[in-house]
Amino acid sequence: MKKICDQCYREYFEEDDPISPADELGRIFLESIEDTRNAKNICPECRERLGILFLLGFGE
């Protein structure tokens, strides 16, 4: 099923492939924010970017 990313507005397919650690961190970050309704349509590439940013800012 095709979806459109709410962050970069590209079309993507939600795949059942194994996810990367950065993607999983991005999912955790998106689940932790208050406004989760916009977090459901984020493509894997954007989730990975958010996961890396979350990891970099984790120690502060």
PyMOL CGO cylinders between C-alpha atoms (Angstrom):
from pymol import cmd
from pymol.cgo import CYLINDER

trace = [
    CYLINDER, 0.00, 0.00, 0.00, 1.40, 3.38, -1.03, 0.3, 1, 1, 1, 1, 1, 1,
    CYLINDER, 1.40, 3.38, -1.03, 1.61, 6.14, 1.53, 0.3, 1, 1, 1, 1, 1, 1,
    CYLINDER, 1.61, 6.14, 1.53, 2.86, 9.73, 1.43, 0.3, 1, 1, 1, 1, 1, 1,
    CYLINDER, 2.86, 9.73, 1.43, 5.39, 10.82, 4.02, 0.3, 1, 1, 1, 1, 1, 1,
    CYLINDER, 5.39, 10.82, 4.02, 4.20, 13.73, 6.17, 0.3, 1, 1, 1, 1, 1, 1,
    CYLINDER, 4.20, 13.73, 6.17, 7.77, 14.99, 6.50, 0.3, 1, 1, 1, 1, 1, 1,
    CYLINDER, 7.77, 14.99, 6.50, 9.28, 14.86, 2.99, 0.3, 1, 1, 1, 1, 1, 1,
    CYLINDER, 9.28, 14.86, 2.99, 6.05, 14.33, 0.96, 0.3, 1, 1, 1, 1, 1, 1,
    CYLINDER, 6.05, 14.33, 0.96, 7.49, 11.41, -1.04, 0.3, 1, 1, 1, 1, 1, 1,
    CYLINDER, 7.49, 11.41, -1.04, 5.53, 8.28, -1.81, 0.3, 1, 1, 1, 1, 1, 1,
    CYLINDER, 5.53, 8.28, -1.81, 6.71, 5.13, -0.07, 0.3, 1, 1, 1, 1, 1, 1,
    CYLINDER, 6.71, 5.13, -0.07, 5.67, 1.58, 0.64, 0.3, 1, 1, 1, 1, 1, 1,
    CYLINDER, 5.67, 1.58, 0.64, 5.55, 0.38, 4.22, 0.3, 1, 1, 1, 1, 1, 1,
    CYLINDER, 5.55, 0.38, 4.22, 7.56, -2.81, 4.02, 0.3, 1, 1, 1, 1, 1, 1,
    CYLINDER, 7.56, -2.81, 4.02, 7.88, -5.71, 6.40, 0.3, 1, 1, 1, 1, 1, 1,
    CYLINDER, 7.88, -5.71, 6.40, 11.66, -5.88, 5.85, 0.3, 1, 1, 1, 1, 1, 1,
    CYLINDER, 11.66, -5.88, 5.85, 13.88, -5.89, 8.91, 0.3, 1, 1, 1, 1, 1, 1,
    CYLINDER, 13.88, -5.89, 8.91, 14.33, -2.35, 10.14, 0.3, 1, 1, 1, 1, 1, 1,
    CYLINDER, 14.33, -2.35, 10.14, 17.64, -0.75, 10.98, 0.3, 1, 1, 1, 1, 1, 1,
    CYLINDER, 17.64, -0.75, 10.98, 18.54, 0.30, 14.54, 0.3, 1, 1, 1, 1, 1, 1,
    CYLINDER, 18.54, 0.30, 14.54, 18.27, 3.95, 13.51, 0.3, 1, 1, 1, 1, 1, 1,
    CYLINDER, 18.27, 3.95, 13.51, 14.76, 3.31, 12.13, 0.3, 1, 1, 1, 1, 1, 1,
    CYLINDER, 14.76, 3.31, 12.13, 13.75, 1.68, 15.42, 0.3, 1, 1, 1, 1, 1, 1,
    CYLINDER, 13.75, 1.68, 15.42, 15.11, 4.68, 17.36, 0.3, 1, 1, 1, 1, 1, 1,
    CYLINDER, 15.11, 4.68, 17.36, 13.08, 6.92, 15.06, 0.3, 1, 1, 1, 1, 1, 1,
    CYLINDER, 13.08, 6.92, 15.06, 9.95, 4.90, 15.82, 0.3, 1, 1, 1, 1, 1, 1,
    CYLINDER, 9.95, 4.90, 15.82, 10.63, 5.20, 19.56, 0.3, 1, 1, 1, 1, 1, 1,
    CYLINDER, 10.63, 5.20, 19.56, 11.14, 8.94, 19.23, 0.3, 1, 1, 1, 1, 1, 1,
    CYLINDER, 11.14, 8.94, 19.23, 7.95, 9.38, 17.23, 0.3, 1, 1, 1, 1, 1, 1,
    CYLINDER, 7.95, 9.38, 17.23, 5.97, 7.35, 19.77, 0.3, 1, 1, 1, 1, 1, 1,
    CYLINDER, 5.97, 7.35, 19.77, 7.31, 9.50, 22.61, 0.3, 1, 1, 1, 1, 1, 1,
    CYLINDER, 7.31, 9.50, 22.61, 6.12, 12.83, 21.20, 0.3, 1, 1, 1, 1, 1, 1,
    CYLINDER, 6.12, 12.83, 21.20, 2.71, 14.10, 22.21, 0.3, 1, 1, 1, 1, 1, 1,
    CYLINDER, 2.71, 14.10, 22.21, 1.21, 14.61, 18.76, 0.3, 1, 1, 1, 1, 1, 1,
    CYLINDER, 1.21, 14.61, 18.76, 1.36, 11.02, 17.47, 0.3, 1, 1, 1, 1, 1, 1,
    CYLINDER, 1.36, 11.02, 17.47, -1.31, 11.38, 14.79, 0.3, 1, 1, 1, 1, 1, 1,
    CYLINDER, -1.31, 11.38, 14.79, 1.24, 12.99, 12.44, 0.3, 1, 1, 1, 1, 1, 1,
    CYLINDER, 1.24, 12.99, 12.44, 3.87, 10.39, 13.28, 0.3, 1, 1, 1, 1, 1, 1,
    CYLINDER, 3.87, 10.39, 13.28, 2.10, 7.49, 11.60, 0.3, 1, 1, 1, 1, 1, 1,
    CYLINDER, 2.10, 7.49, 11.60, 2.91, 8.48, 8.00, 0.3, 1, 1, 1, 1, 1, 1,
    CYLINDER, 2.91, 8.48, 8.00, 6.67, 8.93, 8.14, 0.3, 1, 1, 1, 1, 1, 1,
    CYLINDER, 6.67, 8.93, 8.14, 8.78, 7.09, 5.55, 0.3, 1, 1, 1, 1, 1, 1,
    CYLINDER, 8.78, 7.09, 5.55, 11.63, 4.80, 6.64, 0.3, 1, 1, 1, 1, 1, 1,
    CYLINDER, 11.63, 4.80, 6.64, 14.30, 7.26, 5.46, 0.3, 1, 1, 1, 1, 1, 1,
    CYLINDER, 14.30, 7.26, 5.46, 12.86, 10.09, 7.56, 0.3, 1, 1, 1, 1, 1, 1,
    CYLINDER, 12.86, 10.09, 7.56, 12.44, 7.76, 10.56, 0.3, 1, 1, 1, 1, 1, 1,
    CYLINDER, 12.44, 7.76, 10.56, 16.12, 6.81, 10.26, 0.3, 1, 1, 1, 1, 1, 1,
    CYLINDER, 16.12, 6.81, 10.26, 17.14, 10.48, 10.17, 0.3, 1, 1, 1, 1, 1, 1,
    CYLINDER, 17.14, 10.48, 10.17, 15.01, 11.19, 13.25, 0.3, 1, 1, 1, 1, 1, 1,
    CYLINDER, 15.01, 11.19, 13.25, 16.50, 8.14, 14.99, 0.3, 1, 1, 1, 1, 1, 1,
    CYLINDER, 16.50, 8.14, 14.99, 20.04, 9.36, 14.36, 0.3, 1, 1, 1, 1, 1, 1,
    CYLINDER, 20.04, 9.36, 14.36, 19.16, 12.82, 15.65, 0.3, 1, 1, 1, 1, 1, 1,
    CYLINDER, 19.16, 12.82, 15.65, 17.52, 11.23, 18.70, 0.3, 1, 1, 1, 1, 1, 1,
    CYLINDER, 17.52, 11.23, 18.70, 20.65, 9.17, 19.33, 0.3, 1, 1, 1, 1, 1, 1,
    CYLINDER, 20.65, 9.17, 19.33, 22.94, 12.21, 19.02, 0.3, 1, 1, 1, 1, 1, 1,
    CYLINDER, 22.94, 12.21, 19.02, 20.85, 14.22, 21.47, 0.3, 1, 1, 1, 1, 1, 1,
    CYLINDER, 20.85, 14.22, 21.47, 20.25, 11.36, 23.91, 0.3, 1, 1, 1, 1, 1, 1,
    CYLINDER, 20.25, 11.36, 23.91, 23.13, 12.19, 26.25, 0.3, 1, 1, 1, 1, 1, 1,
    CYLINDER, 23.13, 12.19, 26.25, 22.11, 15.79, 26.86, 0.3, 1, 1, 1, 1, 1, 1,
]
cmd.load_cgo(trace, "trace")
